[in-house]
Amino acid sequence: MKKKWSLIKVIPMLLVLLLIISGCSSGASKGSDGKSGGKVKLTMSAWGNPAEIKVYQKAIDEYQKENPNVEVKLLPVPGDNYEQKLMTQLSGGQASDVFYAGSEYISKLISTGKLAELSEFLEGPDSYVKPDEFAEGLWGAAKKDDEIYGVAVDNNPFLMYYNKKLLKEAGVEKTPQEYFDEGQWNWDTFAEMTGKLNAAGKRGFVAENNSGHLFSWIWSNGGEMYDEEGNIILEENEKAKETFEYLAKLVKDKNVTYAGSLPKGQGADAMFMSNQVGFVAAGRWLTPMFSENKSLEFDYIPWPTNTGEKTEPGAIATAYIATSVDSKNLEEAKKFLSFYTSTVGQEARLTGNGNAVPSVSGIDEIITDAEIPEHASYLIDARESGFVDDKQSVIPGLDKEISDIMDLMYLGKQDAPKTIEAVSKKAKDMIEDYRQQ
């Protein structure tokens, strides 16, 4: 009887002990709810070189300091297959909680139904940033029917860089800045300057075949390629057609050199650094490298115009950060996204590295306080007036097809009228096919 009574007392005690041990064990390993050791676990996917990944990590570290209950793991993905991998992961419900998304395919991601809508959260009390803190032109295709699916991590308005020393040596009497101050920084002035550079045995301008360059040229002439509904109107828009004619003439007169025709390994940036070309166009990403070259004297200048106005809107390059509807910690993912794109998050990433412009207001001194180049404030002006394309980019694959057609014109193998006709037909066909899906 004594032994039997002891077993009756001991067995329940053992069961309680086992339950306690089991509970501790399950709390120490990551479960299906995305938590581990009492912490919320988030993952973030992004492309970028090692230096850029370090920049992203700065904002993650700041968030984790402020939110010690959260752990964010950064997952770098090669840029050449990033979009394909992201689409595969989203369709299988295996995407990271938050992830970078290119402006050229954000609309395709939205159409999958796998991106979380962010408007309500961003307007709420838990968000570190509000939608009205961003320049309106930055939303692009990330905003659909007034609903937000991606937030600009930062941005890069397209400007022109000019080589002061090279222009002077080529006999150009005034700088682009002086012409700009006089209201004469226009297409004729640009053609004259690049012509003098060419005559002096240098390159005038390196033209790159991307939508950022093309839209900046078209808008600088007051033209449009697409109407408000996203229909191609190139053949009906005289200002847009004039742009193609102007670019074709620059190519014919050798005022510009097509980047696609340069020998492998010799790009616009290298030619600018070695004082071989007077003008290149890009965002702020070239500035750190140019600034390190003590023998290089350069500055920014807005895109030359052909409308009589000193400035016109230019294109803006950007990437978005979005969240997956399948995230097991969706609210925390949204909170982190809002921090990453807030003044605090962007300041942590952009201070000192100088390769992008804040997409949110309040920290413009990161740009305006820069000592090199002199007119860094033009980046802020370009951000406020420019746009991220939200017409061409919403049609999957259209950017690439138009680039292939433009390639012939930049190589001097096809004139402007034929290029306009080919671009218009391709765009019309692809837009119709997309809308019928």
C-alpha positions as a Markdown table, in Angstrom:
| # | Residue | x | y | z |
|---|---|---|---|---|
| 1 | Met | 0.0 | 0.0 | 0.0 |
| 2 | Lys | 2.9 | 2.4 | 0.8 |
| 3 | Lys | 4.5 | 1.7 | -2.6 |
| 4 | Lys | 1.3 | 2.2 | -4.5 |
| 5 | Trp | 0.6 | 5.5 | -2.7 |
| 6 | Ser | 4.1 | 6.7 | -3.6 |
| 7 | Leu | 3.6 | 6.0 | -7.3 |
| 8 | Ile | 0.2 | 7.8 | -7.3 |
| 9 | Lys | 1.9 | 10.9 | -5.8 |
| 10 | Val | 5.0 | 10.8 | -8.1 |
| 11 | Ile | 3.4 | 10.3 | -11.5 |
| 12 | Pro | 1.4 | 13.6 | -11.5 |
| 13 | Met | 4.5 | 15.4 | -10.4 |
| 14 | Leu | 6.6 | 13.9 | -13.2 |
| 15 | Leu | 3.9 | 14.9 | -15.7 |
| 16 | Val | 3.9 | 18.5 | -14.5 |
| 17 | Leu | 7.7 | 18.6 | -14.8 |
| 18 | Leu | 7.6 | 17.2 | -18.3 |
| 19 | Leu | 5.1 | 19.9 | -19.3 |
| 20 | Ile | 7.3 | 22.6 | -17.9 |
| 21 | Ile | 10.4 | 21.3 | -19.8 |
| 22 | Ser | 8.3 | 21.0 | -23.0 |
| 23 | Gly | 7.1 | 24.6 | -22.7 |
| 24 | Cys | 10.7 | 25.9 | -22.2 |
| 25 | Ser | 11.9 | 23.9 | -25.2 |
| 26 | Ser | 9.3 | 25.1 | -27.6 |
| 27 | Gly | 9.9 | 28.7 | -26.5 |
| 28 | Ala | 13.6 | 28.5 | -27.3 |
| 29 | Ser | 13.2 | 27.4 | -31.0 |
| 30 | Lys | 11.5 | 29.2 | -33.8 |
| 31 | Gly | 7.9 | 28.2 | -34.2 |
| 32 | Ser | 5.3 | 28.7 | -36.9 |
| 33 | Asp | 4.5 | 32.2 | -35.5 |
| 34 | Gly | 7.9 | 33.6 | -36.4 |
| 35 | Lys | 9.0 | 34.0 | -32.8 |
| 36 | Ser | 12.1 | 32.7 | -31.1 |
| 37 | Gly | 13.3 | 33.1 | -27.5 |
| 38 | Gly | 10.6 | 35.7 | -26.9 |
| 39 | Lys | 11.7 | 37.7 | -29.9 |
| 40 | Val | 9.8 | 38.4 | -33.1 |
| 41 | Lys | 11.7 | 37.2 | -36.1 |
| 42 | Leu | 11.6 | 39.1 | -39.4 |
| 43 | Thr | 13.4 | 38.5 | -42.6 |
| 44 | Met | 14.3 | 41.2 | -45.2 |
| 45 | Ser | 15.4 | 40.5 | -48.8 |
| 46 | Ala | 17.3 | 43.0 | -50.9 |
| 47 | Trp | 19.8 | 43.2 | -53.8 |
| 48 | Gly | 23.0 | 45.1 | -53.5 |
| 49 | Asn | 26.8 | 44.9 | -53.5 |
| 50 | Pro | 28.6 | 44.3 | -50.2 |
| 51 | Ala | 28.9 | 48.0 | -49.5 |
| 52 | Glu | 25.2 | 48.6 | -50.1 |
| 53 | Ile | 24.3 | 45.7 | -47.8 |
| 54 | Lys | 26.2 | 47.3 | -45.0 |
| 55 | Val | 24.2 | 50.5 | -45.6 |
| 56 | Tyr | 20.9 | 48.6 | -45.3 |
| 57 | Gln | 22.2 | 47.0 | -42.1 |
| 58 | Lys | 22.6 | 50.4 | -40.4 |
| 59 | Ala | 18.9 | 51.0 | -40.4 |
| 60 | Ile | 18.2 | 47.4 | -39.2 |
| 61 | Asp | 20.6 | 47.9 | -36.3 |
| 62 | Glu | 18.9 | 51.1 | -35.3 |
| 63 | Tyr | 15.5 | 49.5 | -35.4 |
| 64 | Gln | 16.7 | 46.6 | -33.2 |
| 65 | Lys | 18.1 | 49.0 | -30.7 |
| 66 | Glu | 14.8 | 50.7 | -30.4 |
| 67 | Asn | 12.8 | 47.5 | -30.5 |
| 68 | Pro | 14.9 | 44.8 | -28.6 |
| 69 | Asn | 12.0 | 42.4 | -28.9 |
| 70 | Val | 12.5 | 42.2 | -32.7 |
| 71 | Glu | 15.3 | 40.5 | -34.7 |
| 72 | Val | 15.6 | 41.3 | -38.4 |
| 73 | Lys | 17.7 | 39.1 | -40.6 |
| 74 | Leu | 18.9 | 40.6 | -43.9 |
| 75 | Leu | 19.0 | 38.2 | -46.8 |
| 76 | Pro | 21.1 | 39.5 | -49.8 |
| 77 | Val | 20.0 | 38.2 | -53.2 |
| 78 | Pro | 21.9 | 38.7 | -56.4 |
| 79 | Gly | 20.4 | 41.4 | -58.5 |
| 80 | Asp | 20.4 | 39.5 | -61.8 |
| 81 | Asn | 17.8 | 37.0 | -60.8 |
| 82 | Tyr | 16.2 | 39.0 | -57.9 |
| 83 | Glu | 12.8 | 39.6 | -59.6 |
| 84 | Gln | 12.4 | 36.0 | -60.7 |
| 85 | Lys | 13.2 | 34.6 | -57.3 |
| 86 | Leu | 10.9 | 37.1 | -55.6 |
| 87 | Met | 8.0 | 36.2 | -57.8 |
| 88 | Thr | 8.6 | 32.5 | -57.1 |
| 89 | Gln | 8.7 | 33.0 | -53.4 |
| 90 | Leu | 5.6 | 35.2 | -53.4 |
| 91 | Ser | 3.6 | 32.7 | -55.3 |
| 92 | Gly | 4.6 | 29.9 | -52.9 |
| 93 | Gly | 4.0 | 32.0 | -49.8 |
| 94 | Gln | 7.7 | 31.8 | -48.9 |
| 95 | Ala | 8.8 | 35.4 | -49.5 |
| 96 | Ser | 10.6 | 37.4 | -46.8 |
| 97 | Asp | 8.5 | 39.4 | -44.4 |
| 98 | Val | 9.8 | 42.6 | -46.1 |
| 99 | Phe | 11.6 | 43.0 | -49.3 |
| 100 | Tyr | 13.0 | 45.4 | -51.9 |
| 101 | Ala | 11.0 | 45.7 | -55.1 |
| 102 | Gly | 12.1 | 47.5 | -58.3 |
| 103 | Ser | 10.0 | 50.3 | -59.6 |
| 104 | Glu | 9.9 | 48.7 | -63.0 |
| 105 | Tyr | 8.0 | 45.6 | -61.8 |
| 106 | Ile | 6.2 | 46.7 | -58.6 |
| 107 | Ser | 2.9 | 46.7 | -60.6 |
| 108 | Lys | 3.5 | 43.0 | -61.5 |
| 109 | Leu | 4.0 | 42.2 | -57.9 |
| 110 | Ile | 0.8 | 44.0 | -56.9 |
| 111 | Ser | -1.2 | 42.0 | -59.4 |
| 112 | Thr | -0.3 | 38.8 | -57.6 |
| 113 | Gly | -2.3 | 39.8 | -54.6 |
| 114 | Lys | 0.6 | 38.9 | -52.4 |
| 115 | Leu | 1.6 | 42.4 | -51.3 |
| 116 | Ala | 0.1 | 43.9 | -48.2 |
| 117 | Glu | -1.8 | 47.2 | -48.6 |
| 118 | Leu | -0.1 | 49.8 | -46.4 |
| 119 | Ser | -2.2 | 52.9 | -46.4 |
| 120 | Glu | -4.2 | 52.3 | -43.2 |
| 121 | Phe | -1.1 | 51.3 | -41.2 |
| 122 | Leu | 1.0 | 54.3 | -42.5 |
| 123 | Glu | -1.7 | 56.7 | -41.4 |
| 124 | Gly | -2.1 | 55.0 | -38.0 |
| 125 | Pro | -0.4 | 55.5 | -34.6 |
| 126 | Asp | 2.2 | 52.7 | -34.9 |
| 127 | Ser | 3.9 | 54.0 | -38.1 |
| 128 | Tyr | 7.1 | 56.0 | -37.9 |
| 129 | Val | 6.3 | 57.8 | -41.1 |
| 130 | Lys | 3.2 | 59.2 | -42.9 |
| 131 | Pro | 2.4 | 59.1 | -46.6 |
| 132 | Asp | 2.4 | 62.9 | -46.9 |
| 133 | Glu | 6.1 | 63.1 | -45.9 |
| 134 | Phe | 7.0 | 61.7 | -49.3 |
| 135 | Ala | 7.3 | 63.7 | -52.5 |
| 136 | Glu | 4.2 | 62.9 | -54.6 |
| 137 | Gly | 6.2 | 62.1 | -57.7 |
| 138 | Leu | 7.9 | 59.2 | -55.9 |
| 139 | Trp | 4.9 | 56.8 | -55.6 |
| 140 | Gly | 4.9 | 55.7 | -59.2 |
| 141 | Ala | 3.2 | 52.4 | -59.7 |
| 142 | Ala | 3.5 | 51.5 | -56.0 |
| 143 | Lys | 0.3 | 53.4 | -55.4 |
| 144 | Lys | -2.7 | 51.9 | -57.2 |
| 145 | Asp | -6.2 | 53.4 | -56.8 |
| 146 | Asp | -5.0 | 55.5 | -53.9 |
| 147 | Glu | -3.8 | 52.3 | -52.1 |
| 148 | Ile | -0.1 | 52.0 | -51.2 |
| 149 | Tyr | 1.7 | 48.7 | -51.7 |
| 150 | Gly | 5.3 | 49.9 | -51.6 |
| 151 | Val | 7.3 | 52.8 | -50.0 |
| 152 | Ala | 10.3 | 54.5 | -51.6 |
| 153 | Val | 13.4 | 53.5 | -49.6 |
| 154 | Asp | 15.2 | 56.6 | -51.1 |
| 155 | Asn | 15.5 | 58.0 | -54.6 |
| 156 | Asn | 17.9 | 59.2 | -57.3 |
| 157 | Pro | 16.7 | 62.1 | -59.5 |
| 158 | Phe | 18.4 | 62.1 | -62.9 |
| 159 | Leu | 20.7 | 65.2 | -63.3 |
| 160 | Met | 23.7 | 65.9 | -65.5 |
| 161 | Tyr | 27.2 | 65.9 | -64.2 |
| 162 | Tyr | 29.7 | 68.2 | -66.1 |
| 163 | Asn | 33.4 | 68.3 | -66.1 |
| 164 | Lys | 34.5 | 71.9 | -65.5 |
| 165 | Lys | 38.2 | 71.4 | -66.5 |
| 166 | Leu | 37.3 | 69.6 | -69.8 |
| 167 | Leu | 34.8 | 72.3 | -70.9 |
| 168 | Lys | 37.3 | 75.0 | -70.2 |
| 169 | Glu | 40.1 | 73.2 | -72.2 |
| 170 | Ala | 37.6 | 72.8 | -75.1 |
| 171 | Gly | 37.2 | 76.5 | -75.3 |
| 172 | Val | 33.7 | 76.7 | -73.8 |
| 173 | Glu | 33.5 | 80.2 | -72.5 |
| 174 | Lys | 30.7 | 79.9 | -70.0 |
| 175 | Thr | 29.9 | 77.0 | -67.6 |
| 176 | Pro | 26.5 | 75.3 | -67.7 |
| 177 | Gln | 25.8 | 77.0 | -64.4 |
| 178 | Glu | 26.3 | 80.5 | -65.9 |
| 179 | Tyr | 24.0 | 79.6 | -68.8 |
| 180 | Phe | 21.4 | 78.3 | -66.3 |
| 181 | Asp | 21.5 | 81.5 | -64.3 |
| 182 | Glu | 20.9 | 83.5 | -67.5 |
| 183 | Gly | 18.0 | 81.3 | -68.5 |
| 184 | Gln | 19.9 | 79.9 | -71.5 |
| 185 | Trp | 20.6 | 76.3 | -70.4 |
| 186 | Asn | 18.7 | 74.8 | -73.2 |
| 187 | Trp | 19.0 | 72.2 | -76.0 |
| 188 | Asp | 20.8 | 74.6 | -78.4 |
| 189 | Thr | 23.4 | 75.4 | -75.7 |
| 190 | Phe | 23.9 | 71.7 | -74.9 |
| 191 | Ala | 24.4 | 70.9 | -78.6 |
| 192 | Glu | 26.9 | 73.7 | -79.0 |
| 193 | Met | 28.9 | 72.6 | -75.9 |
| 194 | Thr | 29.0 | 69.0 | -76.8 |
| 195 | Gly | 30.0 | 70.0 | -80.4 |
| 196 | Lys | 33.0 | 72.0 | -79.1 |
| 197 | Leu | 34.0 | 69.0 | -76.9 |
| 198 | Asn | 33.9 | 66.8 | -80.0 |
| 199 | Ala | 35.9 | 69.2 | -82.0 |
| 200 | Ala | 38.5 | 69.3 | -79.3 |
| 201 | Gly | 38.9 | 65.5 | -79.6 |
| 202 | Lys | 36.8 | 64.7 | -76.5 |
| 203 | Arg | 33.4 | 63.1 | -76.0 |
| 204 | Gly | 30.5 | 65.4 | -75.5 |
| 205 | Phe | 27.9 | 63.3 | -73.7 |
| 206 | Val | 27.6 | 59.6 | -73.0 |
| 207 | Ala | 23.9 | 58.6 | -73.8 |
| 208 | Glu | 22.6 | 55.6 | -71.9 |
| 209 | Asn | 19.6 | 53.6 | -73.1 |
| 210 | Asn | 17.2 | 53.6 | -70.2 |
| 211 | Ser | 13.8 | 55.1 | -69.5 |
| 212 | Gly | 15.3 | 57.5 | -67.0 |
| 213 | His | 17.3 | 59.2 | -69.8 |
| 214 | Leu | 14.5 | 59.0 | -72.4 |
| 215 | Phe | 11.8 | 60.4 | -70.2 |
| 216 | Ser | 14.0 | 63.2 | -68.9 |
| 217 | Trp | 14.7 | 64.2 | -72.5 |
| 218 | Ile | 11.0 | 64.1 | -73.5 |
| 219 | Trp | 9.8 | 65.9 | -70.4 |
| 220 | Ser | 12.5 | 68.6 | -70.9 |
| 221 | Asn | 10.7 | 69.4 | -74.2 |
| 222 | Gly | 7.3 | 69.5 | -72.6 |
| 223 | Gly | 6.4 | 66.2 | -74.3 |
| 224 | Glu | 4.7 | 63.0 | -73.2 |
| 225 | Met | 4.9 | 59.4 | -74.5 |
| 226 | Tyr | 1.7 | 58.2 | -72.7 |
| 227 | Asp | -1.6 | 59.8 | -71.8 |
| 228 | Glu | -3.2 | 59.8 | -68.3 |
| 229 | Glu | -4.8 | 56.4 | -69.1 |
| 230 | Gly | -1.4 | 54.9 | -70.0 |
| 231 | Asn | -2.0 | 54.8 | -73.8 |
| 232 | Ile | 1.0 | 55.4 | -76.1 |
| 233 | Ile | 0.6 | 58.8 | -77.8 |
| 234 | Leu | 4.2 | 59.2 | -79.2 |
| 235 | Glu | 3.1 | 59.5 | -82.8 |
| 236 | Glu | 0.5 | 62.2 | -81.9 |
| 237 | Asn | 2.7 | 64.2 | -79.5 |
| 238 | Glu | 4.8 | 66.6 | -81.5 |
| 239 | Lys | 7.1 | 67.5 | -78.5 |
| 240 | Ala | 7.9 | 63.9 | -77.9 |
| 241 | Lys | 8.7 | 63.3 | -81.6 |
| 242 | Glu | 10.9 | 66.3 | -81.6 |
| 243 | Thr | 12.9 | 64.7 | -78.8 |
| 244 | Phe | 13.6 | 61.6 | -80.9 |
| 245 | Glu | 14.7 | 63.8 | -83.8 |
| 246 | Tyr | 17.0 | 65.8 | -81.5 |
| 247 | Leu | 18.6 | 62.7 | -80.0 |
| 248 | Ala | 19.1 | 61.2 | -83.4 |
| 249 | Lys | 20.8 | 64.4 | -84.6 |
| 250 | Leu | 23.2 | 64.4 | -81.6 |
| 251 | Val | 24.2 | 60.8 | -82.5 |
| 252 | Lys | 24.7 | 61.7 | -86.2 |
| 253 | Asp | 26.8 | 64.8 | -85.4 |
| 254 | Lys | 28.8 | 62.8 | -82.9 |
| 255 | Asn | 27.9 | 65.1 | -80.0 |
| 256 | Val | 27.0 | 62.0 | -78.0 |
| 257 | Thr | 28.5 | 58.6 | -77.6 |
| 258 | Tyr | 26.2 | 55.7 | -77.0 |
| 259 | Ala | 27.2 | 53.8 | -73.9 |
| 260 | Gly | 26.2 | 50.6 | -75.6 |
| 261 | Ser | 28.9 | 51.1 | -78.2 |
| 262 | Leu | 31.8 | 51.5 | -75.8 |
| 263 | Pro | 34.4 | 48.7 | -75.3 |
| 264 | Lys | 33.7 | 46.3 | -72.5 |
| 265 | Gly | 34.7 | 47.7 | -69.2 |
| 266 | Gln | 34.7 | 51.3 | -70.4 |
| 267 | Gly | 31.6 | 53.1 | -69.1 |
| 268 | Ala | 30.4 | 56.7 | -68.7 |
| 269 | Asp | 31.7 | 56.9 | -65.2 |
| 270 | Ala | 35.2 | 55.7 | -66.1 |
| 271 | Met | 35.4 | 58.1 | -69.1 |
| 272 | Phe | 34.3 | 61.0 | -66.9 |
| 273 | Met | 36.9 | 60.2 | -64.3 |
| 274 | Ser | 39.6 | 60.1 | -66.9 |
| 275 | Asn | 38.6 | 63.5 | -68.4 |
| 276 | Gln | 37.5 | 62.0 | -71.7 |
| 277 | Val | 33.8 | 63.2 | -71.6 |
| 278 | Gly | 32.2 | 66.5 | -70.7 |
| 279 | Phe | 28.8 | 65.3 | -69.6 |
| 280 | Val | 27.2 | 62.2 | -68.1 |
| 281 | Ala | 23.7 | 61.8 | -66.6 |
| 282 | Ala | 22.8 | 59.8 | -63.5 |
| 283 | Gly | 21.5 | 60.0 | -60.0 |
| 284 | Arg | 23.7 | 60.6 | -56.9 |
| 285 | Trp | 25.2 | 57.2 | -57.1 |
| 286 | Leu | 28.2 | 58.4 | -59.0 |
| 287 | Thr | 29.0 | 61.2 | -56.6 |
| 288 | Pro | 31.0 | 59.2 | -54.0 |
| 289 | Met | 33.4 | 57.9 | -56.6 |
| 290 | Phe | 33.8 | 61.2 | -58.4 |
| 291 | Ser | 34.4 | 63.0 | -55.0 |
| 292 | Glu | 37.3 | 60.7 | -54.3 |
| 293 | Asn | 39.1 | 61.8 | -57.4 |
| 294 | Lys | 40.9 | 65.0 | -56.3 |
| 295 | Ser | 41.9 | 65.9 | -59.9 |
| 296 | Leu | 38.3 | 65.9 | -61.0 |
| 297 | Glu | 36.3 | 69.2 | -61.0 |
| 298 | Phe | 32.6 | 68.5 | -61.5 |
| 299 | Asp | 29.2 | 69.8 | -60.6 |
| 300 | Tyr | 25.5 | 69.1 | -61.1 |
| 301 | Ile | 23.2 | 70.9 | -63.5 |
| 302 | Pro | 19.5 | 70.3 | -64.2 |
| 303 | Trp | 18.5 | 68.7 | -67.5 |
| 304 | Pro | 18.7 | 71.3 | -70.4 |
| 305 | Thr | 15.2 | 72.4 | -71.5 |
| 306 | Asn | 13.6 | 73.3 | -74.8 |
| 307 | Thr | 10.5 | 75.0 | -73.5 |
| 308 | Gly | 11.7 | 78.4 | -72.4 |
| 309 | Glu | 11.5 | 77.4 | -68.8 |
| 310 | Lys | 14.7 | 77.1 | -66.7 |
| 311 | Thr | 13.7 | 73.6 | -65.4 |
| 312 | Glu | 11.3 | 70.9 | -66.3 |
| 313 | Pro | 10.4 | 67.6 | -64.5 |
| 314 | Gly | 13.0 | 64.8 | -64.9 |
| 315 | Ala | 12.8 | 61.1 | -64.2 |
| 316 | Ile | 13.5 | 59.7 | -60.8 |
| 317 | Ala | 15.0 | 56.2 | -60.1 |
| 318 | Thr | 13.8 | 54.5 | -57.0 |
| 319 | Ala | 13.2 | 51.2 | -55.4 |
| 320 | Tyr | 10.4 | 50.3 | -53.0 |
| 321 | Ile | 10.1 | 48.2 | -49.9 |
| 322 | Ala | 7.0 | 46.1 | -49.4 |
| 323 | Thr | 5.6 | 43.4 | -47.1 |
| 324 | Ser | 4.1 | 40.0 | -47.8 |
| 325 | Val | 0.5 | 39.2 | -46.9 |
| 326 | Asp | 1.8 | 35.8 | -45.9 |
| 327 | Ser | 4.1 | 37.2 | -43.2 |
| 328 | Lys | 3.4 | 35.6 | -39.8 |
| 329 | Asn | 4.2 | 38.9 | -38.2 |
| 330 | Leu | 2.6 | 41.3 | -40.6 |
| 331 | Glu | 2.0 | 44.2 | -38.2 |
| 332 | Glu | 5.6 | 44.1 | -37.0 |
| 333 | Ala | 6.8 | 43.9 | -40.6 |
| 334 | Lys | 4.8 | 47.0 | -41.5 |
| 335 | Lys | 6.2 | 48.7 | -38.4 |
| 336 | Phe | 9.7 | 47.9 | -39.5 |
| 337 | Leu | 9.0 | 49.0 | -43.0 |
| 338 | Ser | 7.8 | 52.4 | -41.8 |
| 339 | Phe | 10.9 | 52.8 | -39.6 |
| 340 | Tyr | 13.2 | 51.9 | -42.5 |
| 341 | Thr | 11.7 | 54.6 | -44.7 |
| 342 | Ser | 11.3 | 57.2 | -42.0 |
| 343 | Thr | 13.6 | 60.2 | -41.3 |
| 344 | Val | 15.4 | 58.1 | -38.6 |
| 345 | Gly | 15.8 | 55.1 | -40.9 |
| 346 | Gln | 16.9 | 57.0 | -43.9 |
| 347 | Glu | 19.3 | 59.2 | -41.9 |
| 348 | Ala | 20.9 | 56.1 | -40.5 |
| 349 | Arg | 21.4 | 54.7 | -44.1 |
| 350 | Leu | 22.2 | 57.8 | -46.1 |
| 351 | Thr | 24.4 | 60.0 | -43.8 |
| 352 | Gly | 28.0 | 59.8 | -44.9 |
| 353 | Asn | 27.6 | 57.4 | -47.9 |
| 354 | Gly | 26.3 | 59.9 | -50.3 |
| 355 | Asn | 24.8 | 57.6 | -53.0 |
| 356 | Ala | 21.1 | 58.5 | -52.8 |
| 357 | Val | 18.6 | 61.2 | -51.9 |
| 358 | Pro | 16.2 | 60.9 | -49.0 |
| 359 | Ser | 12.7 | 60.1 | -50.2 |
| 360 | Val | 11.2 | 61.7 | -47.1 |
| 361 | Ser | 11.2 | 65.3 | -46.1 |
| 362 | Gly | 13.0 | 66.6 | -43.0 |
| 363 | Ile | 16.6 | 65.5 | -43.6 |
| 364 | Asp | 17.5 | 67.3 | -46.8 |
| 365 | Glu | 20.6 | 68.7 | -45.0 |
| 366 | Ile | 22.2 | 65.3 | -45.8 |
| 367 | Ile | 22.3 | 66.6 | -49.4 |
| 368 | Thr | 22.4 | 70.4 | -49.0 |
| 369 | Asp | 25.3 | 70.4 | -46.5 |
| 370 | Ala | 27.5 | 68.4 | -48.9 |
| 371 | Glu | 30.7 | 70.2 | -49.8 |
| 372 | Ile | 31.1 | 68.4 | -53.1 |
| 373 | Pro | 29.7 | 69.2 | -55.6 |
| 374 | Glu | 28.8 | 72.9 | -55.2 |
| 375 | His | 25.2 | 72.7 | -56.3 |
| 376 | Ala | 24.1 | 69.6 | -54.5 |
| 377 | Ser | 20.7 | 71.3 | -53.8 |
| 378 | Tyr | 19.7 | 70.6 | -57.4 |
| 379 | Leu | 19.1 | 67.0 | -56.3 |
| 380 | Ile | 16.4 | 68.2 | -53.9 |
| 381 | Asp | 14.8 | 70.4 | -56.6 |
| 382 | Ala | 14.8 | 67.5 | -59.0 |
| 383 | Arg | 13.2 | 65.2 | -56.4 |
| 384 | Glu | 10.4 | 67.7 | -55.7 |
| 385 | Ser | 9.6 | 68.3 | -59.4 |
| 386 | Gly | 10.4 | 65.0 | -61.0 |
| 387 | Phe | 8.5 | 61.7 | -61.3 |
| 388 | Val | 8.9 | 58.0 | -61.1 |
| 389 | Asp | 7.4 | 56.5 | -64.3 |
| 390 | Asp | 4.0 | 54.9 | -63.6 |
| 391 | Lys | 2.9 | 54.3 | -67.2 |
| 392 | Gln | 5.5 | 52.3 | -69.1 |
| 393 | Ser | 6.7 | 50.4 | -66.0 |
| 394 | Val | 3.3 | 48.9 | -65.3 |
| 395 | Ile | 3.4 | 46.8 | -68.6 |
| 396 | Pro | 5.7 | 43.8 | -67.9 |
| 397 | Gly | 8.6 | 43.6 | -70.3 |
| 398 | Leu | 7.8 | 46.9 | -72.1 |
| 399 | Asp | 10.9 | 48.7 | -70.8 |
| 400 | Lys | 13.1 | 46.0 | -72.3 |
| 401 | Glu | 11.4 | 45.9 | -75.6 |
| 402 | Ile | 11.6 | 49.7 | -76.1 |
| 403 | Ser | 15.2 | 49.6 | -75.0 |
| 404 | Asp | 16.0 | 47.1 | -77.8 |
| 405 | Ile | 14.3 | 49.3 | -80.4 |
| 406 | Met | 16.1 | 52.5 | -79.1 |
| 407 | Asp | 19.4 | 50.6 | -79.3 |
| 408 | Leu | 19.3 | 50.8 | -83.1 |
| 409 | Met | 18.8 | 54.6 | -83.1 |
| 410 | Tyr | 21.6 | 55.2 | -80.6 |
| 411 | Leu | 23.9 | 53.1 | -82.7 |
| 412 | Gly | 23.0 | 55.2 | -85.8 |
| 413 | Lys | 21.4 | 52.3 | -87.5 |
| 414 | Gln | 17.8 | 53.6 | -87.5 |
| 415 | Asp | 16.5 | 57.1 | -88.0 |
| 416 | Ala | 14.0 | 58.8 | -85.6 |
| 417 | Pro | 10.8 | 58.3 | -87.7 |
| 418 | Lys | 11.3 | 54.5 | -87.9 |
| 419 | Thr | 12.2 | 54.4 | -84.2 |
| 420 | Ile | 9.1 | 56.3 | -83.3 |
| 421 | Glu | 6.9 | 54.0 | -85.5 |
| 422 | Ala | 8.5 | 50.9 | -84.0 |
| 423 | Val | 8.3 | 52.1 | -80.4 |
| 424 | Ser | 4.6 | 53.1 | -80.9 |
| 425 | Lys | 3.6 | 49.8 | -82.4 |
| 426 | Lys | 5.4 | 47.6 | -79.8 |
| 427 | Ala | 3.9 | 49.7 | -76.9 |
| 428 | Lys | 0.4 | 49.6 | -78.4 |
| 429 | Asp | 0.5 | 45.9 | -78.9 |
| 430 | Met | 1.9 | 45.1 | -75.4 |
| 431 | Ile | -0.5 | 47.5 | -73.7 |
| 432 | Glu | -3.5 | 45.9 | -75.4 |
| 433 | Asp | -2.3 | 42.4 | -74.6 |
| 434 | Tyr | -1.8 | 43.3 | -70.9 |
| 435 | Arg | -5.3 | 44.8 | -70.6 |
| 436 | Gln | -6.9 | 41.7 | -72.1 |
| 437 | Gln | -5.3 | 39.4 | -69.6 |
